[in-house]
Amino acid sequence: MDKALSKGLLKTANQSGFPFQIGVRNEIERTISEHGWDIVAEEYPWTHLIGGKSGFIDLLAEHKSYIFLRL
């Protein structure tokens, strides 16, 4: 791959936050036996029923008694 193209793609990926999301997911999955959290969805679509606003939840993790959303 061309060096300039490679640098451009890396810059774009780093601006998006997606590499961070992948790293968080991988770390949660790698250490699930230590903390009990698991990823149940990624890029999960949502729409506000009244306002009509929509977007995606980056990661949805669950535990026996907790739910955490990162928007």
PDB file of N, CA, C and O in Angstrom:
ATOM      1  N   MET A   1       0.847  -1.176   0.000  1.00  0.00           N
ATOM      2  CA  MET A   1       0.000   0.000   0.000  1.00  0.00           C
ATOM      3  C   MET A   1       0.890   1.236   0.000  1.00  0.00           C
ATOM      4  O   MET A   1       1.924   1.266   0.668  1.00  0.00           O
ATOM      5  N   ASP A   2       0.491   2.238  -0.740  1.00  0.00           N
ATOM      6  CA  ASP A   2       1.221   3.498  -0.814  1.00  0.00           C
ATOM      7  C   ASP A   2       1.326   4.132   0.574  1.00  0.00           C
ATOM      8  O   ASP A   2       0.355   4.136   1.332  1.00  0.00           O
ATOM      9  N   LYS A   3       2.513   4.671   0.908  1.00  0.00           N
ATOM     10  CA  LYS A   3       2.740   5.249   2.242  1.00  0.00           C
ATOM     11  C   LYS A   3       1.795   6.408   2.550  1.00  0.00           C
ATOM     12  O   LYS A   3       1.275   6.512   3.660  1.00  0.00           O
ATOM     13  N   ALA A   4       1.574   7.281   1.560  1.00  0.00           N
ATOM     14  CA  ALA A   4       0.687   8.429   1.767  1.00  0.00           C
ATOM     15  C   ALA A   4      -0.745   7.960   2.017  1.00  0.00           C
ATOM     16  O   ALA A   4      -1.432   8.491   2.890  1.00  0.00           O
ATOM     17  N   LEU A   5      -1.190   6.976   1.260  1.00  0.00           N
ATOM     18  CA  LEU A   5      -2.539   6.427   1.449  1.00  0.00           C
ATOM     19  C   LEU A   5      -2.656   5.789   2.823  1.00  0.00           C
ATOM     20  O   LEU A   5      -3.654   5.979   3.518  1.00  0.00           O
ATOM     21  N   SER A   6      -1.636   5.031   3.215  1.00  0.00           N
ATOM     22  CA  SER A   6      -1.624   4.377   4.521  1.00  0.00           C
ATOM     23  C   SER A   6      -1.717   5.408   5.649  1.00  0.00           C
ATOM     24  O   SER A   6      -2.483   5.226   6.595  1.00  0.00           O
ATOM     25  N   LYS A   7      -0.939   6.487   5.548  1.00  0.00           N
ATOM     26  CA  LYS A   7      -0.978   7.545   6.569  1.00  0.00           C
ATOM     27  C   LYS A   7      -2.348   8.215   6.604  1.00  0.00           C
ATOM     28  O   LYS A   7      -2.866   8.523   7.677  1.00  0.00           O
ATOM     29  N   GLY A   8      -2.932   8.440   5.431  1.00  0.00           N
ATOM     30  CA  GLY A   8      -4.248   9.067   5.356  1.00  0.00           C
ATOM     31  C   GLY A   8      -5.328   8.201   5.987  1.00  0.00           C
ATOM     32  O   GLY A   8      -6.195   8.696   6.708  1.00  0.00           O
ATOM     33  N   LEU A   9      -5.268   6.903   5.708  1.00  0.00           N
ATOM     34  CA  LEU A   9      -6.243   5.983   6.297  1.00  0.00           C
ATOM     35  C   LEU A   9      -6.090   5.905   7.811  1.00  0.00           C
ATOM     36  O   LEU A   9      -7.083   5.874   8.537  1.00  0.00           O
ATOM     37  N   LEU A  10      -4.853   5.873   8.286  1.00  0.00           N
ATOM     38  CA  LEU A  10      -4.608   5.840   9.727  1.00  0.00           C
ATOM     39  C   LEU A  10      -5.128   7.108  10.393  1.00  0.00           C
ATOM     40  O   LEU A  10      -5.736   7.041  11.462  1.00  0.00           O
ATOM     41  N   LYS A  11      -4.894   8.261   9.773  1.00  0.00           N
ATOM     42  CA  LYS A  11      -5.384   9.532  10.321  1.00  0.00           C
ATOM     43  C   LYS A  11      -6.912   9.528  10.406  1.00  0.00           C
ATOM     44  O   LYS A  11      -7.479   9.945  11.417  1.00  0.00           O
ATOM     45  N   THR A  12      -7.562   9.069   9.374  1.00  0.00           N
ATOM     46  CA  THR A  12      -9.029   9.001   9.356  1.00  0.00           C
ATOM     47  C   THR A  12      -9.549   8.061  10.437  1.00  0.00           C
ATOM     48  O   THR A  12     -10.497   8.389  11.150  1.00  0.00           O
ATOM     49  N   ALA A  13      -8.933   6.906  10.554  1.00  0.00           N
ATOM     50  CA  ALA A  13      -9.359   5.932  11.569  1.00  0.00           C
ATOM     51  C   ALA A  13      -9.182   6.497  12.970  1.00  0.00           C
ATOM     52  O   ALA A  13     -10.054   6.317  13.820  1.00  0.00           O
ATOM     53  N   ASN A  14      -8.081   7.168  13.222  1.00  0.00           N
ATOM     54  CA  ASN A  14      -7.832   7.725  14.546  1.00  0.00           C
ATOM     55  C   ASN A  14      -8.789   8.860  14.882  1.00  0.00           C
ATOM     56  O   ASN A  14      -9.128   9.047  16.050  1.00  0.00           O
ATOM     57  N   GLN A  15      -9.229   9.617  13.893  1.00  0.00           N
ATOM     58  CA  GLN A  15     -10.178  10.695  14.128  1.00  0.00           C
ATOM     59  C   GLN A  15     -11.562  10.162  14.461  1.00  0.00           C
ATOM     60  O   GLN A  15     -12.338  10.837  15.138  1.00  0.00           O
ATOM     61  N   SER A  16     -11.877   8.981  14.004  1.00  0.00           N
ATOM     62  CA  SER A  16     -13.227   8.449  14.172  1.00  0.00           C
ATOM     63  C   SER A  16     -13.495   7.878  15.554  1.00  0.00           C
ATOM     64  O   SER A  16     -14.652   7.785  15.961  1.00  0.00           O
ATOM     65  N   GLY A  17     -12.461   7.495  16.282  1.00  0.00           N
ATOM     66  CA  GLY A  17     -12.671   6.844  17.567  1.00  0.00           C
ATOM     67  C   GLY A  17     -12.894   5.349  17.433  1.00  0.00           C
ATOM     68  O   GLY A  17     -12.959   4.639  18.437  1.00  0.00           O
ATOM     69  N   PHE A  18     -13.011   4.862  16.200  1.00  0.00           N
ATOM     70  CA  PHE A  18     -13.279   3.452  15.986  1.00  0.00           C
ATOM     71  C   PHE A  18     -12.161   2.542  16.491  1.00  0.00           C
ATOM     72  O   PHE A  18     -12.456   1.501  17.079  1.00  0.00           O
ATOM     73  N   PRO A  19     -10.891   2.893  16.286  1.00  0.00           N
ATOM     74  CA  PRO A  19      -9.833   2.032  16.843  1.00  0.00           C
ATOM     75  C   PRO A  19      -9.929   1.912  18.371  1.00  0.00           C
ATOM     76  O   PRO A  19      -9.678   0.844  18.929  1.00  0.00           O
ATOM     77  N   PHE A  20     -10.292   3.006  19.039  1.00  0.00           N
ATOM     78  CA  PHE A  20     -10.469   2.957  20.492  1.00  0.00           C
ATOM     79  C   PHE A  20     -11.598   1.999  20.846  1.00  0.00           C
ATOM     80  O   PHE A  20     -11.472   1.191  21.766  1.00  0.00           O
ATOM     81  N   GLN A  21     -12.697   2.094  20.115  1.00  0.00           N
ATOM     82  CA  GLN A  21     -13.846   1.208  20.342  1.00  0.00           C
ATOM     83  C   GLN A  21     -13.447  -0.254  20.185  1.00  0.00           C
ATOM     84  O   GLN A  21     -13.826  -1.092  21.004  1.00  0.00           O
ATOM     85  N   ILE A  22     -12.694  -0.561  19.151  1.00  0.00           N
ATOM     86  CA  ILE A  22     -12.250  -1.934  18.924  1.00  0.00           C
ATOM     87  C   ILE A  22     -11.345  -2.393  20.069  1.00  0.00           C
ATOM     88  O   ILE A  22     -11.455  -3.527  20.536  1.00  0.00           O
ATOM     89  N   GLY A  23     -10.449  -1.505  20.518  1.00  0.00           N
ATOM     90  CA  GLY A  23      -9.556  -1.841  21.622  1.00  0.00           C
ATOM     91  C   GLY A  23     -10.306  -2.115  22.906  1.00  0.00           C
ATOM     92  O   GLY A  23      -9.983  -3.058  23.628  1.00  0.00           O
ATOM     93  N   VAL A  24     -11.313  -1.294  23.201  1.00  0.00           N
ATOM     94  CA  VAL A  24     -12.125  -1.500  24.410  1.00  0.00           C
ATOM     95  C   VAL A  24     -12.851  -2.832  24.327  1.00  0.00           C
ATOM     96  O   VAL A  24     -12.859  -3.605  25.285  1.00  0.00           O
ATOM     97  N   ARG A  25     -13.465  -3.099  23.167  1.00  0.00           N
ATOM     98  CA  ARG A  25     -14.169  -4.374  22.992  1.00  0.00           C
ATOM     99  C   ARG A  25     -13.228  -5.563  23.187  1.00  0.00           C
ATOM    100  O   ARG A  25     -13.549  -6.510  23.904  1.00  0.00           O
ATOM    101  N   ASN A  26     -12.073  -5.500  22.547  1.00  0.00           N
ATOM    102  CA  ASN A  26     -11.124  -6.604  22.659  1.00  0.00           C
ATOM    103  C   ASN A  26     -10.658  -6.817  24.098  1.00  0.00           C
ATOM    104  O   ASN A  26     -10.513  -7.954  24.546  1.00  0.00           O
ATOM    105  N   GLU A  27     -10.426  -5.727  24.817  1.00  0.00           N
ATOM    106  CA  GLU A  27      -9.967  -5.847  26.206  1.00  0.00           C
ATOM    107  C   GLU A  27     -11.072  -6.419  27.101  1.00  0.00           C
ATOM    108  O   GLU A  27     -10.796  -7.242  27.974  1.00  0.00           O
ATOM    109  N   ILE A  28     -12.305  -5.993  26.891  1.00  0.00           N
ATOM    110  CA  ILE A  28     -13.420  -6.546  27.664  1.00  0.00           C
ATOM    111  C   ILE A  28     -13.551  -8.042  27.379  1.00  0.00           C
ATOM    112  O   ILE A  28     -13.697  -8.843  28.303  1.00  0.00           O
ATOM    113  N   GLU A  29     -13.500  -8.413  26.113  1.00  0.00           N
ATOM    114  CA  GLU A  29     -13.630  -9.831  25.760  1.00  0.00           C
ATOM    115  C   GLU A  29     -12.458 -10.660  26.288  1.00  0.00           C
ATOM    116  O   GLU A  29     -12.648 -11.804  26.703  1.00  0.00           O
ATOM    117  N   ARG A  30     -11.262 -10.101  26.277  1.00  0.00           N
ATOM    118  CA  ARG A  30     -10.077 -10.825  26.737  1.00  0.00           C
ATOM    119  C   ARG A  30     -10.102 -11.065  28.246  1.00  0.00           C
ATOM    120  O   ARG A  30      -9.552 -12.056  28.727  1.00  0.00           O
ATOM    121  N   THR A  31     -10.735 -10.165  28.989  1.00  0.00           N
ATOM    122  CA  THR A  31     -10.689 -10.236  30.455  1.00  0.00           C
ATOM    123  C   THR A  31     -12.045 -10.544  31.080  1.00  0.00           C
ATOM    124  O   THR A  31     -12.234 -10.287  32.269  1.00  0.00           O
ATOM    125  N   ILE A  32     -12.984 -11.081  30.325  1.00  0.00           N
ATOM    126  CA  ILE A  32     -14.343 -11.325  30.825  1.00  0.00           C
ATOM    127  C   ILE A  32     -14.357 -12.182  32.094  1.00  0.00           C
ATOM    128  O   ILE A  32     -15.189 -11.965  32.975  1.00  0.00           O
ATOM    129  N   SER A  33     -13.458 -13.136  32.195  1.00  0.00           N
ATOM    130  CA  SER A  33     -13.450 -14.016  33.373  1.00  0.00           C
ATOM    131  C   SER A  33     -13.036 -13.270  34.645  1.00  0.00           C
ATOM    132  O   SER A  33     -13.308 -13.733  35.753  1.00  0.00           O
ATOM    133  N   GLU A  34     -12.385 -12.126  34.487  1.00  0.00           N
ATOM    134  CA  GLU A  34     -11.942 -11.344  35.646  1.00  0.00           C
ATOM    135  C   GLU A  34     -13.024 -10.411  36.185  1.00  0.00           C
ATOM    136  O   GLU A  34     -13.040 -10.119  37.381  1.00  0.00           O
ATOM    137  N   HIS A  35     -13.925  -9.940  35.328  1.00  0.00           N
ATOM    138  CA  HIS A  35     -14.879  -8.911  35.752  1.00  0.00           C
ATOM    139  C   HIS A  35     -16.340  -9.230  35.457  1.00  0.00           C
ATOM    140  O   HIS A  35     -17.227  -8.596  36.028  1.00  0.00           O
ATOM    141  N   GLY A  36     -16.613 -10.190  34.586  1.00  0.00           N
ATOM    142  CA  GLY A  36     -17.989 -10.594  34.319  1.00  0.00           C
ATOM    143  C   GLY A  36     -18.742  -9.765  33.299  1.00  0.00           C
ATOM    144  O   GLY A  36     -19.909 -10.053  33.030  1.00  0.00           O
ATOM    145  N   TRP A  37     -18.114  -8.735  32.714  1.00  0.00           N
ATOM    146  CA  TRP A  37     -18.782  -7.929  31.689  1.00  0.00           C
ATOM    147  C   TRP A  37     -18.626  -8.606  30.336  1.00  0.00           C
ATOM    148  O   TRP A  37     -17.624  -9.272  30.075  1.00  0.00           O
ATOM    149  N   ASP A  38     -19.642  -8.429  29.464  1.00  0.00           N
ATOM    150  CA  ASP A  38     -19.591  -8.989  28.127  1.00  0.00           C
ATOM    151  C   ASP A  38     -20.208  -8.002  27.142  1.00  0.00           C
ATOM    152  O   ASP A  38     -21.147  -7.286  27.492  1.00  0.00           O
ATOM    153  N   ILE A  39     -19.699  -7.955  25.929  1.00  0.00           N
ATOM    154  CA  ILE A  39     -20.259  -7.100  24.879  1.00  0.00           C
ATOM    155  C   ILE A  39     -21.440  -7.832  24.255  1.00  0.00           C
ATOM    156  O   ILE A  39     -21.304  -8.970  23.807  1.00  0.00           O
ATOM    157  N   VAL A  40     -22.599  -7.179  24.227  1.00  0.00           N
ATOM    158  CA  VAL A  40     -23.783  -7.806  23.637  1.00  0.00           C
ATOM    159  C   VAL A  40     -24.173  -7.178  22.299  1.00  0.00           C
ATOM    160  O   VAL A  40     -24.922  -7.780  21.529  1.00  0.00           O
ATOM    161  N   ALA A  41     -23.668  -5.967  22.016  1.00  0.00           N
ATOM    162  CA  ALA A  41     -23.974  -5.329  20.734  1.00  0.00           C
ATOM    163  C   ALA A  41     -22.942  -4.251  20.435  1.00  0.00           C
ATOM    164  O   ALA A  41     -22.341  -3.668  21.337  1.00  0.00           O
ATOM    165  N   GLU A  42     -22.755  -4.005  19.146  1.00  0.00           N
ATOM    166  CA  GLU A  42     -21.901  -2.925  18.666  1.00  0.00           C
ATOM    167  C   GLU A  42     -22.647  -2.175  17.575  1.00  0.00           C
ATOM    168  O   GLU A  42     -23.406  -2.765  16.807  1.00  0.00           O
ATOM    169  N   GLU A  43     -22.421  -0.866  17.517  1.00  0.00           N
ATOM    170  CA  GLU A  43     -23.063  -0.035  16.500  1.00  0.00           C
ATOM    171  C   GLU A  43     -24.569  -0.311  16.455  1.00  0.00           C
ATOM    172  O   GLU A  43     -25.165  -0.464  15.389  1.00  0.00           O
ATOM    173  N   TYR A  44     -25.154  -0.369  17.641  1.00  0.00           N
ATOM    174  CA  TYR A  44     -26.577  -0.697  17.776  1.00  0.00           C
ATOM    175  C   TYR A  44     -27.424   0.546  17.474  1.00  0.00           C
ATOM    176  O   TYR A  44     -27.253   1.573  18.131  1.00  0.00           O
ATOM    177  N   PRO A  45     -28.331   0.473  16.494  1.00  0.00           N
ATOM    178  CA  PRO A  45     -29.127   1.651  16.131  1.00  0.00           C
ATOM    179  C   PRO A  45     -30.196   1.968  17.172  1.00  0.00           C
ATOM    180  O   PRO A  45     -30.775   1.071  17.784  1.00  0.00           O
ATOM    181  N   TRP A  46     -30.445   3.273  17.359  1.00  0.00           N
ATOM    182  CA  TRP A  46     -31.510   3.712  18.256  1.00  0.00           C
ATOM    183  C   TRP A  46     -32.223   4.895  17.608  1.00  0.00           C
ATOM    184  O   TRP A  46     -31.637   5.630  16.814  1.00  0.00           O
ATOM    185  N   THR A  47     -33.489   5.065  17.957  1.00  0.00           N
ATOM    186  CA  THR A  47     -34.288   6.209  17.512  1.00  0.00           C
ATOM    187  C   THR A  47     -35.156   6.668  18.667  1.00  0.00           C
ATOM    188  O   THR A  47     -35.834   5.861  19.302  1.00  0.00           O
ATOM    189  N   HIS A  48     -35.135   7.970  18.941  1.00  0.00           N
ATOM    190  CA  HIS A  48     -35.977   8.535  19.988  1.00  0.00           C
ATOM    191  C   HIS A  48     -37.417   8.546  19.477  1.00  0.00           C
ATOM    192  O   HIS A  48     -37.703   9.103  18.417  1.00  0.00           O
ATOM    193  N   LEU A  49     -38.312   7.932  20.231  1.00  0.00           N
ATOM    194  CA  LEU A  49     -39.688   7.763  19.759  1.00  0.00           C
ATOM    195  C   LEU A  49     -40.428   9.077  19.570  1.00  0.00           C
ATOM    196  O   LEU A  49     -41.260   9.182  18.669  1.00  0.00           O
ATOM    197  N   ILE A  50     -40.151  10.079  20.390  1.00  0.00           N
ATOM    198  CA  ILE A  50     -40.871  11.348  20.289  1.00  0.00           C
ATOM    199  C   ILE A  50     -40.158  12.330  19.358  1.00  0.00           C
ATOM    200  O   ILE A  50     -40.765  12.882  18.441  1.00  0.00           O
ATOM    201  N   GLY A  51     -38.867  12.540  19.603  1.00  0.00           N
ATOM    202  CA  GLY A  51     -38.119  13.532  18.836  1.00  0.00           C
ATOM    203  C   GLY A  51     -37.654  13.060  17.467  1.00  0.00           C
ATOM    204  O   GLY A  51     -37.344  13.878  16.601  1.00  0.00           O
ATOM    205  N   GLY A  52     -37.603  11.750  17.265  1.00  0.00           N
ATOM    206  CA  GLY A  52     -37.170  11.216  15.983  1.00  0.00           C
ATOM    207  C   GLY A  52     -35.662  11.204  15.776  1.00  0.00           C
ATOM    208  O   GLY A  52     -35.176  10.720  14.754  1.00  0.00           O
ATOM    209  N   LYS A  53     -34.922  11.737  16.744  1.00  0.00           N
ATOM    210  CA  LYS A  53     -33.467  11.713  16.633  1.00  0.00           C
ATOM    211  C   LYS A  53     -32.978  10.270  16.633  1.00  0.00           C
ATOM    212  O   LYS A  53     -33.580   9.402  17.265  1.00  0.00           O
ATOM    213  N   SER A  54     -31.878  10.022  15.918  1.00  0.00           N
ATOM    214  CA  SER A  54     -31.365   8.656  15.885  1.00  0.00           C
ATOM    215  C   SER A  54     -29.846   8.663  15.886  1.00  0.00           C
ATOM    216  O   SER A  54     -29.213   9.699  15.682  1.00  0.00           O
ATOM    217  N   GLY A  55     -29.280   7.504  16.117  1.00  0.00           N
ATOM    218  CA  GLY A  55     -27.839   7.350  16.144  1.00  0.00           C
ATOM    219  C   GLY A  55     -27.487   5.904  16.401  1.00  0.00           C
ATOM    220  O   GLY A  55     -28.297   5.000  16.195  1.00  0.00           O
ATOM    221  N   PHE A  56     -26.266   5.702  16.853  1.00  0.00           N
ATOM    222  CA  PHE A  56     -25.795   4.354  17.124  1.00  0.00           C
ATOM    223  C   PHE A  56     -25.099   4.315  18.472  1.00  0.00           C
ATOM    224  O   PHE A  56     -24.353   5.232  18.816  1.00  0.00           O
ATOM    225  N   ILE A  57     -25.338   3.269  19.230  1.00  0.00           N
ATOM    226  CA  ILE A  57     -24.616   3.012  20.468  1.00  0.00           C
ATOM    227  C   ILE A  57     -23.357   2.257  20.052  1.00  0.00           C
ATOM    228  O   ILE A  57     -23.442   1.197  19.432  1.00  0.00           O
ATOM    229  N   ASP A  58     -22.181   2.807  20.394  1.00  0.00           N
ATOM    230  CA  ASP A  58     -20.924   2.179  19.981  1.00  0.00           C
ATOM    231  C   ASP A  58     -20.796   0.775  20.541  1.00  0.00           C
ATOM    232  O   ASP A  58     -20.593  -0.182  19.794  1.00  0.00           O
ATOM    233  N   LEU A  59     -20.914   0.654  21.843  1.00  0.00           N
ATOM    234  CA  LEU A  59     -20.801  -0.635  22.509  1.00  0.00           C
ATOM    235  C   LEU A  59     -21.895  -0.763  23.554  1.00  0.00           C
ATOM    236  O   LEU A  59     -22.202   0.195  24.263  1.00  0.00           O
ATOM    237  N   LEU A  60     -22.474  -1.932  23.646  1.00  0.00           N
ATOM    238  CA  LEU A  60     -23.448  -2.238  24.680  1.00  0.00           C
ATOM    239  C   LEU A  60     -22.909  -3.425  25.455  1.00  0.00           C
ATOM    240  O   LEU A  60     -22.752  -4.519  24.914  1.00  0.00           O
ATOM    241  N   ALA A  61     -22.626  -3.191  26.744  1.00  0.00           N
ATOM    242  CA  ALA A  61     -22.055  -4.244  27.590  1.00  0.00           C
ATOM    243  C   ALA A  61     -23.059  -4.601  28.669  1.00  0.00           C
ATOM    244  O   ALA A  61     -23.848  -3.762  29.106  1.00  0.00           O
ATOM    245  N   GLU A  62     -23.022  -5.853  29.091  1.00  0.00           N
ATOM    246  CA  GLU A  62     -23.922  -6.263  30.159  1.00  0.00           C
ATOM    247  C   GLU A  62     -23.162  -7.055  31.215  1.00  0.00           C
ATOM    248  O   GLU A  62     -22.144  -7.695  30.948  1.00  0.00           O
ATOM    249  N   HIS A  63     -23.701  -6.982  32.412  1.00  0.00           N
ATOM    250  CA  HIS A  63     -23.201  -7.726  33.561  1.00  0.00           C
ATOM    251  C   HIS A  63     -24.435  -8.353  34.194  1.00  0.00           C
ATOM    252  O   HIS A  63     -25.557  -8.061  33.778  1.00  0.00           O
ATOM    253  N   LYS A  64     -24.251  -9.184  35.164  1.00  0.00           N
ATOM    254  CA  LYS A  64     -25.404  -9.831  35.799  1.00  0.00           C
ATOM    255  C   LYS A  64     -26.464  -8.828  36.248  1.00  0.00           C
ATOM    256  O   LYS A  64     -27.659  -9.084  36.102  1.00  0.00           O
ATOM    257  N   SER A  65     -26.042  -7.697  36.790  1.00  0.00           N
ATOM    258  CA  SER A  65     -27.039  -6.745  37.301  1.00  0.00           C
ATOM    259  C   SER A  65     -26.812  -5.316  36.843  1.00  0.00           C
ATOM    260  O   SER A  65     -27.433  -4.406  37.390  1.00  0.00           O
ATOM    261  N   TYR A  66     -25.943  -5.076  35.853  1.00  0.00           N
ATOM    262  CA  TYR A  66     -25.656  -3.725  35.397  1.00  0.00           C
ATOM    263  C   TYR A  66     -25.706  -3.672  33.867  1.00  0.00           C
ATOM    264  O   TYR A  66     -25.410  -4.655  33.188  1.00  0.00           O
ATOM    265  N   ILE A  67     -26.088  -2.498  33.339  1.00  0.00           N
ATOM    266  CA  ILE A  67     -25.991  -2.232  31.903  1.00  0.00           C
ATOM    267  C   ILE A  67     -25.305  -0.896  31.755  1.00  0.00           C
ATOM    268  O   ILE A  67     -25.651   0.055  32.456  1.00  0.00           O
ATOM    269  N   PHE A  68     -24.320  -0.799  30.842  1.00  0.00           N
ATOM    270  CA  PHE A  68     -23.583   0.432  30.595  1.00  0.00           C
ATOM    271  C   PHE A  68     -23.622   0.722  29.106  1.00  0.00           C
ATOM    272  O   PHE A  68     -23.325  -0.154  28.294  1.00  0.00           O
ATOM    273  N   LEU A  69     -23.987   1.949  28.738  1.00  0.00           N
ATOM    274  CA  LEU A  69     -24.032   2.360  27.350  1.00  0.00           C
ATOM    275  C   LEU A  69     -22.964   3.420  27.109  1.00  0.00           C
ATOM    276  O   LEU A  69     -22.801   4.324  27.928  1.00  0.00           O
ATOM    277  N   ARG A  70     -22.241   3.326  26.009  1.00  0.00           N
ATOM    278  CA  ARG A  70     -21.317   4.372  25.593  1.00  0.00           C
ATOM    279  C   ARG A  70     -21.853   4.920  24.287  1.00  0.00           C
ATOM    280  O   ARG A  70     -21.838   4.238  23.263  1.00  0.00           O
ATOM    281  N   LEU A  71     -22.335   6.174  24.329  1.00  0.00           N
ATOM    282  CA  LEU A  71     -22.899   6.797  23.114  1.00  0.00           C
ATOM    283  C   LEU A  71     -21.873   7.627  22.417  1.00  0.00           C
ATOM    284  O   LEU A  71     -22.163   8.225  21.381  1.00  0.00           O
TER     285      LEU A  71
END
